[in-house]
Each structure stands twice: as structure tokens, then as C-alpha cells.
Amino acid sequence: MRKTSLALAVAASTLGLSLSQAAFADFIGDSKATIEARNFYFNRDFRQGNSNTPTPSQSKSEEWAQGFILRANSGFTEGTVGFGADAIGMFGFKLDSGDGTAGSGLLVPDASSKGSQDNNSDLAVAAKVKVSNSTLRVGQMQFKNAAIASSDGRLLPQVFEAGHLVSQEIDGLMLEAAHIREVNNRNSNDYEDISIISGGQRGIKTTGGTTSDSFDFIGGTYKVSKDLTAGYYYSNLDELYKQHSFNAVHVLPLGDKQSLKTDLRYARSTDDGRRSNVDNTAIGAMVTYGLGGHAFGLGYQKMSGDTGFAYLNNTDPFLVNYVQISDFGNKDEKSYQARYDYNFASIGIPGLTFMTRYLTGDNVDRGRNLSEGKEWERNTELMYVFQEGALKNLGVRWRNASVRSNFANDLDENRLIVSYTLPLL
């Protein structure tokens, strides 16, 4: 009996170990991890100092910083219900920030010195559960859709604390919903309530503050055909605004190395209660003709209603004319865009790309007894990613912008970003 019991115990232990290894095989085997080293130089020249600058007398914002971003995504344990976890580790430190030139958004502000802190770090972790082709994540994460898009335009990314459900049970259909409580902005160490963009010529006014501790969205995209994708999202920043967003993207093949891409967007935003006056209809269209390595684009965007476009502060708005600095989403504004891209891979230089665009906006409502607001912005971007050798995956990116306006600061800006991504798993 003792031998039998011992044998059973050993067998059960061995079986349990085997089952445990099998259960965690996909959890480990499907895991992915990368670390990105991002070196960022930012220079914004305020052509005229006024109250719109970080400090009224500031003539420029100039900082240089180094960041590291670790992204780790596990697989799921085996079984009907799979479990996993995702993480984003962030660390940034100051290389240079002279007296009076802080405020670039690269680094965390330092209230005592009115400059920037020497370093900052954060760890965002989300637990996840998967059943069939549906996944629920709870914790800290990033988003990118028509309702909300986390900003990654500085040293470290913007992260939200949320619960997020994604379902892909039907082929071609992706549905998602989320409840978001707080945000950790790209130049912050702390989570805080979510705020609505306001100020400028947007005409958005609030009572009782501009923040809320509740943002919800539901929606998704459907691949109607291999060339057409459509999407719809409903979102609500509690007591401040609610929004319906529609979009359709169609790519029409025209022959050898030719295509015509059409991106249409529509959003209707209204107030949610008595804390804001949001009332906006935004329409936009971007048409791009591709020919070999060339791409020629034309864009149009129009705002109507009692206010400009509403969205979460510090995020990337879902507008076709949202570019490096401006979003052209002011009250009653009409704007136009001309864009040109070139991919040098078409002439045997893979990894090298070039972009330039020009946007102009007018008809901005500046209030009673003032002429219409006008603005323009010009962007140029050159990027090269090494394709082989010791520097493979090293990217060098230069972004230049100029803005001129009769209702906001005139700006000249340069950003130089050197990044290297190393796969760990």
C-alpha cells in the first residue's frame, strides 16, 4: 500500500508539473519584449513672446533628454480562459535644459526651480484575460482609435488607467469598449483626472473645472471588403462632452504601383450636462494618390457649431488636419492641406523617407468686433532607419515646423529624434 501510495503521489506530482508546464507554454512562448532608447532634442522658437508662451517673457523652449521604453507583452496560459500581463517601463533623464527654456513637454516640470526635473520613471502594468477571440485588460495602457489616441510625440508615452475589452469573434469585425479613470501624461510622474481641451479660439467654456474621472467609449471597425474599412465610435467624458465619430478608408488600386486612398471622417460633439457648452460638427477628407515611391495628398476640414472640436487634452485628435503643432479645430475654422511623401526605397535606398506638407486655415471665429482668424503651418520631415550592419534598427528623424497666425503664437520648431529598438524576446 505504501509503495502504491508513493507511486501515485509521484505520478500525480509529475502529471501536475507537466500540466503546469503545458499551461504556461504559450504564456512564455508567445511573449514579446523590446526596449527602445529614444534621444530627443526639442527646440521651439516663439517668434513673439506673449501670454501664450509657457512663461510670458519666454522667447524659446529648448531641451534635450534621453529616454528608455521597455514594452513587454506576455502570451496567454492554455485553457478555455487564458491569463496574461502587459507592461510598459519608462525612464527619462535630462541632458540639457538651460535657464528659462523649459516647457517642451519632454521632461516633468519642477515647480521649485520653474525648470524641469532631472529624471522621471514609471511602470504601467495591465492584467489580461482571454476567452475565445475576446480579451479584457485591466490596468495601465495606451489607446489608438477614433475616440482616443494616446500621445507618443515626446520622450515618453502617455498612459491611461482603464478597463478595456476587445472582441474579434466575427471575421473582419473588431469591437471594443473601455472605461478610463485617470491619465499619466507624457511629462508627468502622477496619474490625474482627465481634462477636456479648451482655451485659444476653440470657444469651449466649462463650469466647475475642466476635468473628469470618467471617460467611456464603445465602437469598432469593420472590413467591408479588402479595399474598404469603416468605423464608428461613441465616447463620453462625463459631464463635459459626448461624441459620435464615423470614418471610412478606401484604397483603390489603379494599376502598376498606383493607388488612390480616400480617408473620410465625421464627428458630432455635444455637451454632457451643464458643465460645458460643447457643440461642434467636424468633417474631414484626405485623398492621396500613390505612384511608385511618390504620394500626393489633398485634405479638407471644416468646423461648424458653437464651439471648436472637443477631445481629451494632450491626446492626438481624430482630425485629418491634425499635424505637428496645430489641429485646425477652432470654432468655424475651414482648413486645407497639400502633402507630398517620397519613399527612397523605390530608387534603391530602403529606410529613407521624406515628407512635406502645407496647411492653411481661415474663417476662425475670434469673437465680436474682431476680424476672422487665419493661420498656416508648414511641416518637413526626413527619416532614415538603418537596414543592416551594426546600426540596424537605428532611426534618425528630423522634424521641422513653422506656424503663423493672427490669434496665437508664431512658432518655428525643430525636433531631432534618434531611436534604437532592441528585441529582447
Beta strands, then each sheet from edge to edge (+ up, - down):
strand 1: 32-46
strand 2: 60-73
strand 3: 81-96
strand 4: 109-110
strand 5: 115-116
strand 6: 119-131
strand 7: 134-141
strand 8: 159-167
strand 9: 173-184
strand 10: 194-195
strand 11: 211-212
strand 12: 215-223
strand 13: 228-237
strand 14: 241-255
strand 15: 258-270
strand 16: 279-291
strand 17: 294-304
strand 18: 334-343
strand 19: 352-364
strand 20: 373-385
strand 21: 394-405
strand 22: 411-423
sheet 1: 1+ 2- 3+ 6- 7+ 8- 9+ 12- 13+ 14- 15+ 16- 17+ 18- 19+ 20- 21+ 22- 1+
sheet 2: 4+ 5-
sheet 3: 10+ 11-
end
